Amino acid sequence: MTVTSFYNDDLMRLEKVGRQRAMTLASGCDFSSNDYLALAGSAALRSAAMDALARGVSPGSGGSRLLRGNCAEHLGLETDAARFFGSESALFVGSGFAANSLVVSTLPQRGDLILHDELIHASVHEGMRMARAPCQKFAHNDVDAAADAIARWRAKGGCGTPWIAFETLYSMDGNVAPVDDFAALAERAGAMLLIDDAHAVGVCGPEGRGLAAHLHGCENVVTLVTCGKALGCEGALILAPSVLRDFLVNRGRSFIFSTAPSPLIAAIVRESLSIVANADERRQRLRLIIEHAGERLAPLGITPSGMHIQPVPIGEDSRTMRIAEALQARGFDIRGIRPPTVPAGTARLRISLTLNIDEAAVSELATALEDLL
Ligand SMILES: Cc1ncc(COP(=O)(O)O)c(C=O)c1O
């Protein structure tokens, strides 16, 4: 027995069941990134970075936001974001994962109840592991199930605030939540909404403000906007009433005891927001690619999601990975998604549609899929 034998054994167990992960360099035609508007490597964001450096913005913040790490670029971004999204305030943090775990572990209090969609992202689960309130899942997109859970909890004496967590556009399924029905339930039940708009912002809603754009000013709504997907950068913005932003700043341990994100990245995200606000032409081009994908994939028995995330259900893990590898060998960067990322028995290919590809690439992919499925 060596000190590392536990880790070796565990990795071997993962390998045996075909679940060992490895990082590879990006190659092939991009059907897997979340860079939906092709901003990540764009000339516009490169020159935003160079302009920011030229005017003296630092790559590093040097400390926590509450110490010396708070920079004009962070504050400027938060002001721009609150104005753009129509929320009372915004808070910039290092990643969407960090944002969700900060919000969920800090805002719900003892005596509250956290209800979450059964397919909610791992980062919300991470927050729930640290949360003061108990958690319960409800069936995917099932507003009545969430309402029943609140009613049962109230009947048993639950008198705090229910918090309902859901994604607007599901990252592995490409389907959309009944956002307005959740908002109506929250209104009736005195609940707070934790809305993860990670995959919709930039692509959906007026000026790309996402699928919860109409709810941002509400006092019972907290929304996650990630900056690493359609915005093409990294980090995340928490949109919330000012009192909740102040509470996160004062009580959120991972906010207080962590180095502030790079001011340079904040400056680039500011530019990205202004590009997104004026990107109707990009969104229209992406819409045409999505429609084309639907037309080419439907004859193969694949139900079009109508969105920029298109799952191809396979079921069995090893078959999924074999097909993904065969597609990669033909030059398509498509990943197989297996449990635990998705429920057992629902392994799938996740096709991501972005402006990094065009209709011709989609047609070639459909031909390859026809061969392999
Ligand atoms: C729905 C959802 N929420 C949150 C996150 C985390 O965001 P980030 O990649 O910025 O950490 C992701 C990213 O995978 C996501 O898909």
PDBQT file of the ligand as one rigid body, heavy atoms in Angstrom, charges set to zero:
ROOT
HETATM    1  C1  LIG A 401     -26.276  25.321 -16.577  1.00  0.00    +0.000 C 
HETATM    2  C2  LIG A 401     -24.902  25.697 -16.149  1.00  0.00    +0.000 A 
HETATM    3  N1  LIG A 401     -24.757  26.427 -15.039  1.00  0.00    +0.000 NA
HETATM    4  C3  LIG A 401     -23.534  26.790 -14.595  1.00  0.00    +0.000 A 
HETATM    5  C4  LIG A 401     -22.395  26.408 -15.262  1.00  0.00    +0.000 A 
HETATM    6  C5  LIG A 401     -21.053  26.806 -14.742  1.00  0.00    +0.000 C 
HETATM    7  O1  LIG A 401     -20.560  27.887 -15.452  1.00  0.00    +0.000 OA
HETATM    8  P1  LIG A 401     -18.986  28.111 -15.659  1.00  0.00    +0.000 P 
HETATM    9  O2  LIG A 401     -18.578  27.231 -16.788  1.00  0.00    +0.000 OA
HETATM   10  O3  LIG A 401     -18.850  29.561 -15.941  1.00  0.00    +0.000 OA
HETATM   11  O4  LIG A 401     -18.326  27.714 -14.378  1.00  0.00    +0.000 OA
HETATM   12  C6  LIG A 401     -22.508  25.668 -16.434  1.00  0.00    +0.000 A 
HETATM   13  C7  LIG A 401     -21.278  25.267 -17.198  1.00  0.00    +0.000 C 
HETATM   14  O5  LIG A 401     -21.051  24.156 -17.492  1.00  0.00    +0.000 OA
HETATM   15  C8  LIG A 401     -23.790  25.283 -16.878  1.00  0.00    +0.000 A 
HETATM   16  O6  LIG A 401     -23.949  24.520 -17.973  1.00  0.00    +0.000 OA
ENDROOT
TORSDOF 0
